Amino acid sequence: MSFSRRNFLIATGVAVAAGSVLTACSSGDSSSGTGGGVGKQEAAKANATEIKIGTAEDSKGPAPEVSGAKKGGKVFLLNDDDFSHLDPQRIYYAWNSLAAVVLSRTLTGYKIGEDGSMTLVGDLATDVGTMKDGGKTWSFTLKDGVKWEDGSDVTVDDVRHGFERGFASFITEGASYAQMWLSGSADFRKSYSGPYSGKHLKSIEISGKTITFRLSEARPDFNYVVAMHSYAPTPVKKDTKQNYDKKPVSNGPYKIKTHVTDKSMVLVRNEHWDAATDPIRNAYPDEFDFTFGIEALTAADRLLADSGNDQFAVSWRTIPVERVAKATAQAKDRVFSDLGSGTSVYWINTTRVTDKAVREAIIRAWPTASIRQLQGGANRGDYATGIMSPLVAGYESQDVWGKLAKPAGDPAAAKKVLEKAGKTGTKVVYAYMNDPTNAKVKVVVENALKAAGFEVVTKPIDSTTWYDQIGKLDNPFDIYWGGWGADWPTGYSVFQPLFDSANVTDQGTNYAHLKDPAVDAAIKAATAEPDQEKANKMWAALDKQVTETGAFIPDVYMKRIYLHGSKLGNVKMDPNFDGCMLYKLYVKS
């Protein structure tokens, strides 16, 4: 899931500037937050998560058992907000997918190992699909025994219906990748308006238990794409169109018993779910009770107190900055934290900062260590060296700008770069979200850039209009924060949205406004490579290539931190959706 403007970032309110996920306990940095530095020995370095392509054998159920786990019991979820959508075709936010993963199975999905490794496997499908024509044709065959909550079979008609619903006019929130490739157009509704007129897409064929997709372009990673909940099936006979969002039909291990908008939701077992068909989900608890409208601080305090039903509860958002130190000191065994799916960076507007030497000077002067310290230290995340997250297949460690050696920045070296280029005194405009945390960040940024020889102008922006402002093609800013997480864990959904010159548009996702023919060619080549191992290496090389352009300043690979009650076991983070895996935890006796 992306935490771009479109989804994860706004949906969860985790913008770095807002401070809502930032932590306050010591990181080990020696920085005081006022320009001090840290040494190489203290620089964090993220470890890559291995992502394998599973076999038909890997795709068989049941999921591997969790050691010590047992079935039964009730789990309580303490939420501030309700889910914005549960209709699978309207799901794009990671927040919504955390619930959807136990309600809506997809053609493929991710089997998460005890060590955090991920394997792409067939979920509804018998395997991860058969590719032909270099990735323009994909076929998947459904498993036997997969049923909806009413006991009826999940059919290829239902799978096709899920894809076709994505073209309907009322479906505006979900992913649109498959729609574009199935229609051959970004304006996909011009050629097809959805299944409700009685017509089917010619580019989707069904026969027996097999569904075949004929795409307008080669998509060797299409089997990753169909793991998105936007492409889960919807039963043809149970589709209530716009009203389907209120109570979608489940084919997963749980179903919705009750849902009172903005107040509560109860999930109970779907008795027609067969664990033998599911290689991903364990489903130990009998019930999940969600309560909405609980402020994050209140939830954290209740979990720290650990009494009554709260012993069986888990936070559904990251712990607020005000409680992290207390949680890690008093309830360390009940805190779970790991890398999230996103990378935090600061974009450099290449249409305004055209001289690469100036961009290099900005990057070398940038006080990453002080910024991280102000935002929570090591709990904020590991120092990033590129844009590609360690959770994306093929990730390779690289450090073009020496950020691991000097995370505090090096204004003196930056000054020499400016002097050599004859650019001393260059004016740069730094935009930041107008909140207390970023007001402090602004000071250390301004000091570092001034020490490097820049003239600095700072511009505060209201957080509610942040992406509207920086998304303008003619925005008047040179440097501004942004973040991104892959929609699926391969390089395409990182590099094509962020660096393809076709996306240098008003409110486009190429936030650096980079137009580099060599980068465009590399994206095109990696996209077309049918061998995914080769493609992964090409994406990793592209990570270094785009970093070298100076289009952004690497910040951190973002971490998330959560708290749970003492009566829950195996509470772990889902690396794809940045929250706890409901289908892996269990209630202790």
C-alpha positions as CSV (number, residue, x, y, z in Angstrom):
1,M,0.0,0.0,0.0
2,S,1.2,3.4,-0.9
3,F,1.2,6.1,1.8
4,S,1.2,8.7,-0.8
5,R,-1.3,11.6,-0.8
6,R,-3.9,9.3,-2.3
7,N,-4.0,6.8,0.5
8,F,-1.9,5.7,3.4
9,L,-0.5,9.0,4.6
10,I,-3.8,10.9,4.7
11,A,-5.8,7.9,5.8
12,T,-3.7,7.2,8.9
13,G,-2.5,10.7,9.7
14,V,1.1,9.6,10.0
15,A,2.6,12.6,8.3
16,V,6.0,13.2,9.8
17,A,5.1,16.8,10.4
18,A,2.0,16.0,12.4
19,G,4.1,14.3,15.0
20,S,1.4,11.7,15.6
21,V,3.6,8.7,15.2
22,L,6.9,10.2,16.3
23,T,8.6,8.8,19.4
24,A,10.3,10.5,22.2
25,C,12.6,7.9,23.8
26,S,16.3,8.1,23.3
27,S,17.7,6.9,20.0
28,G,21.4,6.8,21.0
29,D,22.0,9.9,18.8
30,S,24.3,12.4,20.3
31,S,22.5,15.2,18.5
32,S,20.8,17.7,20.7
33,G,18.3,18.6,18.1
34,T,20.1,21.9,17.5
35,G,22.7,20.8,14.9
36,G,24.8,18.3,16.8
37,G,25.9,15.2,14.9
38,V,26.3,11.5,15.4
39,G,29.1,9.2,14.4
40,K,29.2,6.4,11.9
41,Q,29.1,3.8,14.6
42,E,25.6,5.1,15.6
43,A,24.1,5.2,12.1
44,A,21.2,2.8,11.6
45,K,21.1,0.5,8.6
46,A,17.9,-1.2,7.6
47,N,17.8,-4.9,6.8
48,A,16.0,-6.1,3.7
49,T,13.0,-8.4,3.9
50,E,13.3,-11.3,1.6
51,I,10.3,-11.7,-0.8
52,K,10.0,-15.0,-2.6
53,I,7.8,-16.2,-5.4
54,G,6.0,-19.2,-4.1
55,T,5.2,-22.5,-5.8
56,A,1.9,-24.4,-6.0
57,E,3.0,-26.3,-3.0
58,D,3.6,-23.1,-1.0
59,S,0.1,-22.0,-2.0
60,K,-1.6,-25.0,-0.3
61,G,-3.2,-24.6,3.1
62,P,-3.3,-24.6,6.0
63,A,-1.0,-21.8,7.2
64,P,1.9,-22.9,9.4
65,E,0.8,-23.1,13.0
66,V,2.1,-20.5,15.5
67,S,4.0,-22.1,18.3
68,G,2.0,-22.1,21.6
69,A,-1.1,-20.7,20.0
70,K,-4.6,-22.0,20.6
71,K,-8.0,-21.3,19.3
72,G,-10.7,-19.3,21.2
73,G,-11.2,-16.1,23.0
74,K,-12.1,-12.5,22.2
75,V,-9.8,-9.7,21.1
76,F,-10.6,-6.0,21.6
77,L,-9.4,-3.3,19.2
78,L,-9.1,0.3,20.4
79,N,-9.6,2.6,17.4
80,D,-9.8,6.3,17.0
81,D,-11.6,6.1,13.6
82,D,-13.9,3.7,11.8
83,F,-12.8,2.1,8.5
84,S,-13.5,4.4,5.6
85,H,-14.4,1.5,3.3
86,L,-14.8,-2.3,3.5
87,D,-16.1,-2.8,0.0
88,P,-13.0,-4.4,-1.5
89,Q,-13.1,-2.4,-4.7
90,R,-13.1,0.8,-2.6
91,I,-10.1,-0.2,-0.5
92,Y,-6.7,1.3,-1.2
93,Y,-5.7,2.6,2.3
94,A,-3.5,0.3,4.3
95,W,-5.8,1.1,7.3
96,N,-8.8,-0.5,5.6
97,S,-6.7,-3.5,4.3
98,L,-5.8,-4.5,7.9
99,A,-9.5,-5.5,8.3
100,A,-10.1,-6.6,4.8
101,V,-7.3,-9.2,4.9
102,V,-9.5,-11.4,7.2
103,L,-12.7,-10.7,5.2
104,S,-11.7,-10.6,1.5
105,R,-9.3,-13.1,0.0
106,T,-7.5,-12.2,-3.2
107,L,-6.1,-14.3,-6.1
108,T,-2.6,-14.0,-4.6
109,G,-1.4,-12.9,-1.2
110,Y,1.6,-12.9,1.1
111,K,2.6,-15.7,3.4
112,I,4.5,-14.0,6.3
113,G,7.2,-16.1,7.9
114,E,8.1,-16.1,11.6
115,D,11.3,-14.3,10.6
116,G,9.3,-11.6,8.8
117,S,10.1,-12.9,5.3
118,M,7.3,-12.8,2.7
119,T,6.4,-15.3,0.0
120,L,3.9,-14.4,-2.7
121,V,1.5,-17.4,-2.9
122,G,-1.8,-18.3,-4.4
123,D,-4.6,-17.3,-2.0
124,L,-7.8,-18.0,-3.9
125,A,-5.7,-19.3,-6.8
126,T,-3.8,-22.6,-6.9
127,D,-0.5,-20.8,-7.5
128,V,0.8,-17.4,-8.3
129,G,-0.4,-17.5,-11.9
130,T,0.8,-18.4,-15.4
131,M,2.4,-15.7,-17.5
132,K,2.5,-15.6,-21.3
133,D,3.5,-13.1,-23.9
134,G,6.1,-11.6,-21.7
135,G,3.5,-10.6,-19.1
136,K,0.6,-9.4,-21.3
137,T,-1.4,-12.5,-20.6
138,W,-2.0,-14.0,-17.1
139,S,-4.1,-17.0,-16.1
140,F,-5.1,-18.1,-12.6
141,T,-7.1,-21.2,-11.6
142,L,-9.2,-21.1,-8.5
143,K,-8.9,-23.6,-5.7
144,D,-11.6,-26.0,-4.8
145,G,-13.5,-25.5,-1.5
146,V,-13.3,-21.7,-1.2
147,K,-16.8,-20.4,-0.2
148,W,-18.6,-17.3,0.7
149,E,-20.1,-16.9,4.2
150,D,-23.5,-18.2,3.0
151,G,-21.8,-21.4,1.9
152,S,-21.9,-20.8,-1.9
153,D,-18.7,-21.3,-3.9
154,V,-16.4,-18.4,-4.9
155,T,-16.5,-18.6,-8.7
156,V,-14.5,-17.1,-11.5
157,D,-17.6,-15.1,-12.3
158,D,-17.2,-13.5,-8.9
159,V,-13.5,-12.8,-9.5
160,R,-14.3,-11.3,-12.8
161,H,-17.1,-9.2,-11.2
162,G,-14.6,-7.8,-8.7
163,F,-12.4,-6.5,-11.5
164,E,-15.2,-5.2,-13.6
165,R,-16.8,-3.4,-10.6
166,G,-13.6,-1.3,-10.5
167,F,-14.8,0.5,-13.7
168,A,-18.2,1.6,-12.2
169,S,-18.7,5.3,-11.7
170,F,-19.2,5.0,-7.9
171,I,-15.9,3.2,-7.4
172,T,-13.5,6.1,-7.0
173,E,-11.3,5.1,-4.0
174,G,-9.6,1.9,-5.1
175,A,-6.5,1.2,-7.1
176,S,-6.8,1.7,-10.9
177,Y,-3.8,-0.1,-12.3
178,A,-5.6,-3.2,-13.6
179,Q,-8.4,-1.0,-15.1
180,M,-5.9,0.9,-17.2
181,W,-4.1,-2.2,-18.4
182,L,-7.3,-4.1,-19.1
183,S,-8.7,-1.2,-21.1
184,G,-5.5,0.2,-22.5
185,S,-6.3,3.7,-21.4
186,A,-5.8,5.9,-18.3
187,D,-9.3,7.1,-19.0
188,F,-10.6,3.6,-18.7
189,R,-14.3,4.4,-18.1
190,K,-14.6,5.7,-21.7
191,S,-14.3,2.2,-23.1
192,Y,-16.2,0.3,-20.3
193,S,-18.5,1.5,-17.5
194,G,-18.8,-1.6,-15.4
195,P,-20.8,-4.8,-15.3
196,Y,-24.2,-3.4,-14.5
197,S,-25.2,-2.9,-18.1
198,G,-24.9,-6.6,-18.6
199,K,-21.6,-6.4,-20.6
200,H,-18.3,-8.0,-19.7
201,L,-14.8,-6.9,-20.4
202,K,-13.4,-8.5,-23.5
203,S,-9.9,-8.5,-22.0
204,I,-11.0,-10.9,-19.2
205,E,-11.9,-14.5,-20.2
206,I,-13.2,-17.3,-18.0
207,S,-13.4,-21.0,-18.6
208,G,-14.2,-23.5,-15.9
209,K,-12.3,-22.5,-12.8
210,T,-9.7,-20.4,-14.8
211,I,-9.7,-16.7,-15.3
212,T,-7.4,-15.1,-18.0
213,F,-6.4,-11.5,-18.2
214,R,-5.2,-10.0,-21.5
215,L,-3.4,-6.8,-20.7
216,S,-2.6,-3.9,-23.0
217,E,1.1,-3.9,-21.9
218,A,3.5,-6.4,-20.5
219,R,3.1,-6.6,-16.7
220,P,5.5,-9.3,-15.4
221,D,4.5,-8.4,-11.9
222,F,0.8,-8.6,-12.4
223,N,0.6,-11.5,-9.9
224,Y,1.7,-9.0,-7.2
225,V,-0.9,-6.5,-8.3
226,V,-3.8,-8.9,-7.9
227,A,-2.9,-9.3,-4.2
228,M,-4.4,-5.8,-3.7
229,H,-7.8,-5.8,-2.0
230,S,-9.1,-3.5,-4.8
231,Y,-9.1,-6.7,-6.9
232,A,-10.7,-9.1,-4.5
233,P,-13.9,-10.9,-5.8
234,T,-17.4,-9.6,-5.1
235,P,-20.3,-12.2,-5.4
236,V,-22.4,-11.4,-8.4
237,K,-25.6,-12.4,-6.7
238,K,-24.9,-10.4,-3.5
239,D,-23.7,-7.2,-5.0
240,T,-25.7,-4.3,-3.7
241,K,-23.6,-1.7,-5.5
242,Q,-23.1,1.4,-3.3
243,N,-24.6,-0.3,-0.3
244,Y,-22.2,-3.2,-0.5
245,D,-19.7,-1.1,1.5
246,K,-22.0,-1.3,4.6
247,K,-21.7,-5.1,4.9
248,P,-19.5,-6.9,2.3
249,V,-19.8,-10.6,2.0
250,S,-16.8,-12.5,3.4
251,N,-14.8,-15.3,2.0
252,G,-12.1,-15.1,4.7
253,P,-12.0,-16.6,8.2
254,Y,-14.2,-13.9,9.7
255,K,-17.4,-12.1,8.8
256,I,-19.1,-9.0,10.0
257,K,-21.7,-9.7,12.7
258,T,-22.5,-6.0,13.4
259,H,-21.2,-2.7,12.3
260,V,-22.4,0.6,13.8
261,T,-20.7,3.4,11.8
262,D,-18.1,5.3,13.9
263,K,-19.0,3.3,17.0
264,S,-18.3,-0.4,16.8
265,M,-17.8,-3.4,14.7
266,V,-17.8,-7.1,15.6
267,L,-16.2,-9.8,13.5
268,V,-17.0,-13.5,14.2
269,R,-15.9,-16.7,12.6
270,N,-17.0,-17.5,9.1
271,E,-18.0,-21.2,9.5
272,H,-17.6,-21.7,5.7
273,W,-13.9,-20.7,5.6
274,D,-11.8,-23.8,5.2
275,A,-8.3,-23.5,6.6
276,A,-7.1,-26.2,4.3
277,T,-7.5,-23.8,1.3
278,D,-5.7,-20.9,3.0
279,P,-1.9,-20.8,3.2
280,I,-1.8,-17.3,4.8
281,R,-4.2,-17.0,7.7
282,N,-4.4,-18.9,11.0
283,A,-7.5,-17.3,12.6
284,Y,-7.1,-18.2,16.3
285,P,-9.5,-15.9,18.1
286,D,-13.3,-16.5,18.0
287,E,-14.2,-12.8,17.8
288,F,-12.8,-9.3,17.2
289,D,-14.5,-6.4,18.9
290,F,-13.7,-3.0,17.5
291,T,-14.5,0.2,19.4
292,F,-14.2,3.5,17.4
293,G,-13.8,7.0,18.7
294,I,-11.1,6.2,21.3
295,E,-8.4,8.8,21.3
296,A,-4.9,7.5,20.8
297,L,-3.7,8.8,24.2
298,T,-6.6,7.2,26.0
299,A,-6.0,3.9,24.2
300,A,-2.3,3.9,25.2
301,D,-3.1,4.7,28.8
302,R,-5.7,1.9,29.0
303,L,-3.3,-0.6,27.5
304,L,-0.5,0.5,29.9
305,A,-2.9,0.0,32.8
306,D,-3.6,-3.5,31.4
307,S,-6.7,-4.4,33.3
308,G,-10.0,-6.1,32.5
309,N,-10.8,-6.5,28.8
310,D,-7.8,-4.3,28.0
311,Q,-5.6,-7.2,28.8
312,F,-7.0,-8.7,25.6
313,A,-6.7,-5.5,23.5
314,V,-4.4,-4.0,21.0
315,S,-3.8,-0.5,19.7
316,W,-4.9,0.0,16.1
317,R,-2.7,3.1,15.6
318,T,0.9,3.7,16.6
319,I,1.5,4.9,20.1
320,P,1.5,8.7,20.5
321,V,4.8,10.4,21.0
322,E,3.7,11.3,24.6
323,R,3.5,7.6,25.6
324,V,6.4,5.9,23.8
325,A,9.0,6.4,26.5
326,K,6.6,5.1,29.2
327,A,5.5,2.1,27.1
328,T,9.1,1.0,26.3
329,A,10.1,1.4,29.9
330,Q,7.1,-0.2,31.6
331,A,5.7,-2.6,29.1
332,K,8.5,-3.5,26.8
333,D,7.3,-7.0,26.4
334,R,4.0,-5.7,25.1
335,V,5.4,-3.3,22.5
336,F,5.8,-4.4,18.9
337,S,7.7,-2.4,16.4
338,D,9.1,-2.9,13.0
339,L,9.8,-1.1,9.7
340,G,6.6,0.1,8.1
341,S,6.1,0.1,4.3
342,G,7.2,3.6,3.7
343,T,10.3,5.7,3.0
344,S,10.4,9.3,4.2
345,V,12.3,11.8,2.0
346,Y,12.6,15.5,1.3
347,W,12.0,16.3,-2.4
348,I,14.1,18.8,-4.3
349,N,12.1,20.6,-7.0
350,T,14.3,20.0,-10.0
351,T,12.5,22.5,-12.2
352,R,13.6,25.2,-9.8
353,V,16.9,23.8,-8.5
354,T,18.3,22.9,-12.0
355,D,22.0,22.8,-11.1
356,K,22.9,19.3,-9.9
357,A,25.8,20.8,-7.9
358,V,23.4,22.9,-5.9
359,R,21.2,19.8,-5.2
360,E,24.3,17.9,-4.1
361,A,25.2,20.7,-1.7
362,I,21.7,20.7,-0.2
363,I,21.9,16.9,0.3
364,R,25.4,17.0,1.8
365,A,24.4,19.7,4.3
366,W,21.1,18.2,5.3
367,P,20.9,17.5,9.1
368,T,19.2,14.1,8.9
369,A,20.4,13.0,12.4
370,S,19.1,16.1,14.1
371,I,15.8,15.9,12.3
372,R,15.4,12.2,13.2
373,Q,16.3,13.1,16.9
374,L,13.5,15.8,16.9
375,Q,11.1,13.2,15.5
376,G,11.8,10.4,18.0
377,G,15.3,9.1,17.3
378,A,15.8,5.5,16.3
379,N,12.1,4.7,16.9
380,R,11.3,7.1,14.1
381,G,13.2,4.8,11.6
382,D,16.5,3.7,10.2
383,Y,18.4,6.1,8.1
384,A,17.4,5.9,4.5
385,T,20.0,6.0,1.7
386,G,17.5,5.9,-1.3
387,I,13.8,5.8,-2.0
388,M,13.4,2.0,-2.3
389,S,12.2,0.5,1.0
390,P,13.9,-2.6,2.4
391,L,10.4,-4.2,2.2
392,V,10.5,-4.1,-1.6
393,A,11.7,-7.1,-3.5
394,G,15.3,-6.7,-4.7
395,Y,16.3,-4.0,-2.3
396,E,20.1,-3.5,-2.1
397,S,21.9,-1.3,0.4
398,Q,23.6,1.6,-1.3
399,D,24.8,5.0,0.0
400,V,25.4,7.4,-2.8
401,W,25.7,10.5,-0.5
402,G,27.5,8.9,2.4
403,K,24.5,9.5,4.7
404,L,25.3,6.5,6.9
405,A,28.9,7.7,7.5
406,K,27.7,11.3,8.2
407,P,24.0,11.3,9.1
408,A,24.4,14.7,10.8
409,G,25.3,16.3,7.4
410,D,28.4,18.1,6.4
411,P,27.9,21.8,5.8
412,A,31.6,22.4,5.3
413,A,31.7,19.8,2.4
414,A,28.5,21.3,1.0
415,K,30.0,24.7,1.1
416,K,33.0,23.6,-1.0
417,V,30.6,22.1,-3.6
418,L,28.8,25.4,-3.8
419,E,32.0,27.4,-4.1
420,K,33.4,25.1,-6.8
421,A,30.2,25.6,-8.8
422,G,30.2,29.3,-8.2
423,K,26.8,29.1,-6.5
424,T,27.6,30.5,-3.0
425,G,24.6,32.5,-1.8
426,T,22.0,30.6,-3.8
427,K,18.5,31.2,-2.4
428,V,16.5,28.1,-1.6
429,V,12.9,28.0,-0.4
430,Y,12.1,25.4,2.2
431,A,8.4,24.5,2.8
432,Y,7.3,22.8,5.9
433,M,4.1,21.7,7.6
434,N,3.0,24.3,10.2
435,D,3.1,22.4,13.5
436,P,5.3,22.4,16.6
437,T,7.6,19.5,15.5
438,N,8.3,20.9,12.1
439,A,8.8,24.3,13.5
440,K,11.8,22.8,15.3
441,V,12.9,20.9,12.2
442,K,12.8,24.1,10.3
443,V,15.4,25.7,12.6
444,V,18.0,23.0,12.2
445,V,17.4,22.8,8.4
446,E,17.8,26.6,8.1
447,N,21.0,26.6,10.2
448,A,22.6,23.8,8.2
449,L,21.8,25.3,4.9
450,K,23.0,28.7,5.9
451,A,26.3,27.2,7.2
452,A,26.7,25.7,3.8
453,G,26.5,29.1,2.1
454,F,22.8,29.2,1.1
455,E,20.3,32.0,1.5
456,V,17.3,30.3,3.1
457,V,13.7,31.3,2.9
458,T,11.2,29.2,4.9
459,K,7.5,28.8,4.1
460,P,5.0,27.2,6.6
461,I,2.0,25.4,5.0
462,D,-1.1,24.1,6.7
463,S,-1.0,20.3,6.9
464,T,-4.5,19.9,5.6
465,T,-3.5,21.5,2.2
466,W,0.0,20.1,2.2
467,Y,-0.2,17.8,-0.8
468,D,-2.4,20.3,-2.7
469,Q,0.3,22.9,-2.4
470,I,3.4,20.8,-3.1
471,G,1.5,19.0,-5.9
472,K,1.2,22.1,-8.0
473,L,3.4,22.0,-11.0
474,D,4.4,25.6,-10.6
475,N,4.8,25.4,-6.8
476,P,7.2,28.1,-5.5
477,F,9.2,25.7,-3.2
478,D,12.6,24.2,-3.6
479,I,12.6,21.6,-0.8
480,Y,9.6,19.9,0.8
481,W,8.9,16.7,2.7
482,G,7.1,13.6,1.2
483,G,6.8,9.9,1.7
484,W,6.0,6.8,-0.4
485,G,5.3,3.2,0.1
486,A,4.9,0.6,-2.7
487,D,1.4,-0.5,-3.6
488,W,2.9,-3.9,-4.1
489,P,6.4,-4.9,-3.1
490,T,8.2,-4.6,-6.4
491,G,10.0,-1.6,-7.9
492,Y,7.4,-0.5,-10.4
493,S,5.0,1.0,-7.9
494,V,7.9,3.0,-6.5
495,F,9.8,4.3,-9.5
496,Q,7.1,4.7,-12.2
497,P,4.8,7.0,-10.1
498,L,7.6,9.0,-8.6
499,F,10.1,9.4,-11.4
500,D,8.5,8.8,-14.7
501,S,8.5,12.1,-16.6
502,A,4.9,11.4,-17.7
503,N,3.9,12.1,-14.1
504,V,5.3,15.6,-14.1
505,T,1.8,17.1,-14.1
506,D,-0.3,19.3,-11.9
507,Q,-1.0,17.2,-8.8
508,G,1.1,14.4,-10.3
509,T,3.1,12.0,-8.2
510,N,6.5,13.0,-9.6
511,Y,7.0,15.4,-6.8
512,A,10.6,16.3,-7.7
513,H,9.4,17.1,-11.2
514,L,12.3,15.1,-12.6
515,K,12.5,14.7,-16.3
516,D,15.5,12.4,-17.0
517,P,15.5,10.4,-20.3
518,A,17.9,7.9,-18.8
519,V,15.6,7.3,-15.8
520,D,12.6,7.0,-18.1
521,A,14.5,4.4,-20.2
522,A,15.5,2.4,-17.1
523,I,11.9,2.4,-15.8
524,K,10.7,1.1,-19.2
525,A,13.3,-1.6,-19.3
526,A,12.7,-2.9,-15.8
527,T,9.0,-2.8,-16.4
528,A,9.3,-5.0,-19.5
529,E,11.7,-7.5,-18.0
530,P,9.8,-10.8,-17.6
531,D,12.3,-12.4,-15.3
532,Q,11.4,-11.0,-11.9
533,E,14.8,-11.8,-10.4
534,K,16.5,-9.8,-13.2
535,A,13.8,-7.1,-12.9
536,N,14.4,-6.8,-9.1
537,K,18.1,-6.1,-9.7
538,M,17.2,-3.5,-12.3
539,W,14.9,-1.7,-9.8
540,A,17.7,-1.8,-7.2
541,A,20.1,-0.3,-9.7
542,L,17.5,2.3,-10.5
543,D,17.3,3.2,-6.8
544,K,20.9,4.2,-7.0
545,Q,20.4,6.0,-10.3
546,V,17.6,8.2,-9.1
547,T,19.4,8.9,-5.9
548,E,22.4,10.2,-7.9
549,T,20.1,12.7,-9.7
550,G,19.8,14.6,-6.5
551,A,16.0,14.8,-6.9
552,F,15.5,14.0,-3.2
553,I,17.2,13.8,0.2
554,P,16.9,10.3,1.8
555,D,15.5,10.6,5.3
556,V,14.4,7.4,7.1
557,Y,12.8,4.0,6.4
558,M,9.8,4.6,8.7
559,K,9.1,2.5,11.7
560,R,5.8,1.9,13.5
561,I,5.3,1.1,17.2
562,Y,2.2,-0.5,18.8
563,L,1.1,-1.7,22.2
564,H,-1.1,-4.7,23.3
565,G,-2.5,-6.2,26.4
566,S,-0.7,-9.0,28.4
567,K,-3.2,-11.7,27.5
568,L,-2.4,-11.6,23.7
569,G,0.3,-13.7,22.1
570,N,2.2,-13.4,18.8
571,V,1.2,-9.8,18.1
572,K,3.2,-8.9,15.1
573,M,3.1,-6.2,12.4
574,D,1.9,-6.9,8.9
575,P,4.8,-5.5,6.7
576,N,2.3,-4.7,3.9
577,F,-0.3,-2.8,5.9
578,D,1.6,-1.3,8.9
579,G,-0.5,-2.7,11.6
580,C,-1.0,-5.9,13.6
581,M,-1.8,-9.2,11.8
582,L,-5.2,-10.2,13.2
583,Y,-4.9,-13.6,11.6
584,K,-1.7,-14.5,13.4
585,L,-2.3,-13.4,17.0
586,Y,-4.0,-15.5,19.7
587,V,-5.6,-15.2,23.2
588,K,-3.5,-16.6,26.0
589,S,-5.1,-18.9,28.5
